[in-house]
Amino acid sequence: MAKYSALAISTSYWKPGCDYLSKLTEALEGKVHDGDFVVVSEKALSTATGQIIDEAKVSPDRNARFIAGFWMRRVWGGPLGVLCGFGPRLLARLRSYPLEGGARHKQVALERSGLLGALMFGSEGGIDGSNLALSYVSLPLGDADAFAVGIQAEIRRRLGRRVCVIIADTDKTYRFGGFYFTPRPRPLRGIYSFGGVVSYVLGRLLGLRRSSTPLAVSGCVLGAGEALTVTNIADRARGVGSGATVWDMASRFGVAVEDVSWAMLDGVVHKPVVLVRRAML
């Protein structure tokens, strides 16, 4: 079995409109070798390229309010959360799920990922508010493959290195023998996406091994199994930035969820890129 080492690369926060290619290649200079895996956070790319939505401008309908008020508080905060092994702190947060802000968020999820995605307790269809300011949430990249190709080509052009670029999301993929499945839409080929909340609950109830999800690869031929191994190593090396959830992020700064500012996020060490290298045996 191959062994790997990992190095999380610190950069400044990738705000909307930033030149993420310059930030990425500058941070990699002198560190990256030919044959390395360069694992890049999808959320950082979505934020940098403005693929975000301000939920303060969203008007929730009756269905979104029902999901926020009943499904999240009574079902996820009750029996379903317990069955999925959630801890007391997360269950308590779900039982006090915000009604107005939560309904706006669920409206976005209904429109972007459908009902089964919106019924997730978080990161519905790749929609995520952690590590973002105010009422913004990031959307999944429309074409992760194009981003992987562009980054791989830029690293070769600027740094002269031939690397394998992987775009990854922290949403989980579950392993059932050699079968890989995820609630996350549009994963890497060889990983099956179906069912939204059904897929998530199934993976949790069966206690399946789970890994962060690779979305695209450029610069090498990589099977789903090894891609999952590499992205999981990268995820552990990267850590959680300002917080694993919007609640953790707000708690870190001592403010309400919608009061986290861009300046606060600027003050946190961010690691949107991780170098993973096969160990020489």
Summary of the structure (lengths in Angstrom):
residues: 281
radius of gyration: 18.5
end to end distance: 10.4
largest distance: 59.0
contacts: 947
relative contact order: 0.20
helix: 45%
strand: 21%
